[in-house]
Amino acid sequence: MLHAWTHRHTAPELPSPLPGTSPGQREAVRREAGEEAMARFDVAGLRQDHAGVDVDTLTVRTDPAHALLEATRHAGLVVVGAHRHGHRAEPRLDTVGRTLLHRSHCPVAVVPTG
């Protein structure tokens, strides 16, 4: 499982004499730890329900489309969910899904959801 995250830009702070001691640095470490824990938590139930399937988690700090495109370099297949909107019969891809469909380095399977 690939978990990509970004956060809004914050104003730069003055450098701290000791690494990791400024309030901004401590907040960044806390935020990164929380994002990594969230990815592990999301997969925990799947691991329990499907004990015979190996699942690795990778948390990266970049936009989802870029992270997934890079991951397709080493993948055999990427599966993208396409949501139905309103009464339309055909599923529609979001921005990340369209990016993967057009620029992926491996085959893409589009699967209707909901």
Backbone torsions as a table, in degrees:
resi	resn	phi	psi	omega
1	MET	NA	133.5	178.1
2	LEU	-107.6	124.6	178.1
3	HIS	-116.9	112.9	179.0
4	ALA	-108.6	140.3	-179.9
5	TRP	-146.5	151.0	174.0
6	THR	-137.5	166.2	175.2
7	HIS	-137.8	161.4	180.0
8	ARG	-62.4	148.6	178.8
9	HIS	-66.0	135.6	175.3
10	THR	-114.3	157.4	-179.2
11	ALA	-63.0	140.7	179.1
12	PRO	-65.6	149.5	178.5
13	GLU	-113.0	165.0	177.9
14	LEU	-67.5	142.1	-179.2
15	PRO	-63.0	143.9	178.1
16	SER	-93.7	144.6	179.6
17	PRO	-65.8	-26.5	178.8
18	LEU	-115.5	127.7	-179.5
19	PRO	-58.8	138.3	175.8
20	GLY	77.8	12.1	-176.5
21	THR	-106.7	-14.0	-179.9
22	SER	-76.7	157.0	178.2
23	PRO	-57.6	-39.0	179.2
24	GLY	-66.3	-39.4	178.5
25	GLN	-67.4	-41.7	178.0
26	ARG	-64.4	-38.9	178.4
27	GLU	-65.4	-40.4	179.1
28	ALA	-63.7	-42.0	178.4
29	VAL	-64.3	-42.3	178.9
30	ARG	-63.6	-43.1	-179.5
31	ARG	-64.0	-44.4	179.4
32	GLU	-62.9	-42.2	178.5
33	ALA	-63.2	-39.4	178.2
34	GLY	-65.0	-40.6	178.7
35	GLU	-65.7	-41.5	178.5
36	GLU	-65.8	-39.7	178.2
37	ALA	-65.4	-37.1	179.8
38	MET	-63.3	-41.7	178.6
39	ALA	-63.5	-43.5	178.7
40	ARG	-63.9	-39.3	179.4
41	PHE	-65.2	-42.8	179.8
42	ASP	-60.3	-34.1	-176.8
43	VAL	-88.3	-19.1	-174.5
44	ALA	-56.9	-44.8	179.6
45	GLY	-65.0	-39.9	178.1
46	LEU	-64.7	-40.9	178.6
47	ARG	-63.0	-37.9	179.9
48	GLN	-69.5	-43.6	-178.5
49	ASP	-72.3	-28.0	-176.2
50	HIS	-129.6	66.5	-172.9
51	ALA	-60.7	-25.7	-178.5
52	GLY	-82.4	-2.5	-177.4
53	VAL	-106.6	124.3	177.5
54	ASP	-79.2	130.8	177.9
55	VAL	-130.9	124.9	175.3
56	ASP	-105.1	150.1	175.7
57	THR	-116.1	143.5	175.9
58	LEU	-137.5	125.0	177.8
59	THR	-109.8	125.5	179.7
60	VAL	-127.1	151.7	-178.4
61	ARG	-105.4	82.1	178.1
62	THR	-160.5	175.9	-179.8
63	ASP	-72.6	149.3	-175.0
64	PRO	-58.6	-41.6	-178.0
65	ALA	-61.8	-45.7	179.8
66	HIS	-64.0	-44.9	-179.0
67	ALA	-61.5	-43.8	-179.5
68	LEU	-69.5	-39.5	177.4
69	LEU	-60.2	-43.0	178.2
70	GLU	-64.2	-38.9	-179.9
71	ALA	-66.1	-27.9	-180.0
72	THR	-69.5	-13.9	176.9
73	ARG	-64.0	-27.0	-175.5
74	HIS	-117.2	10.8	-176.7
75	ALA	-105.0	155.3	175.2
76	GLY	-91.9	-23.3	-178.0
77	LEU	-162.4	141.1	172.1
78	VAL	-118.7	135.2	-179.6
79	VAL	-108.8	127.4	-177.7
80	VAL	-118.6	130.2	175.8
81	GLY	-84.3	137.1	177.5
82	ALA	-119.0	124.9	-175.7
83	HIS	-89.8	146.8	172.6
84	ARG	-88.6	137.5	179.8
85	HIS	-116.2	120.7	176.4
86	GLY	61.1	-135.4	-177.0
87	HIS	-92.5	2.3	-179.4
88	ARG	-68.0	139.7	-178.4
89	ALA	-79.3	-35.2	-175.1
90	GLU	-85.5	138.1	176.5
91	PRO	-71.9	154.3	-178.3
92	ARG	-123.9	139.8	177.7
93	LEU	-87.4	146.8	172.8
94	ASP	-84.4	-175.9	-176.3
95	THR	-60.2	-44.0	-179.6
96	VAL	-64.4	-43.6	179.1
97	GLY	-61.6	-42.4	178.4
98	ARG	-64.9	-40.0	177.8
99	THR	-60.9	-45.5	179.2
100	LEU	-64.4	-41.8	-178.4
101	LEU	-60.1	-37.6	-175.5
102	HIS	-93.2	-21.3	-172.4
103	ARG	-126.7	4.1	-177.2
104	SER	-62.7	149.4	177.8
105	HIS	-91.9	1.9	178.4
106	CYS	-141.7	171.0	178.1
107	PRO	-60.0	149.8	-179.8
108	VAL	-120.8	129.0	173.2
109	ALA	-105.9	124.1	177.6
110	VAL	-99.2	120.5	-175.6
111	VAL	-117.6	123.0	177.3
112	PRO	-65.5	139.4	177.0
113	THR	-122.1	154.6	174.8
114	GLY	46.2	NA	NA
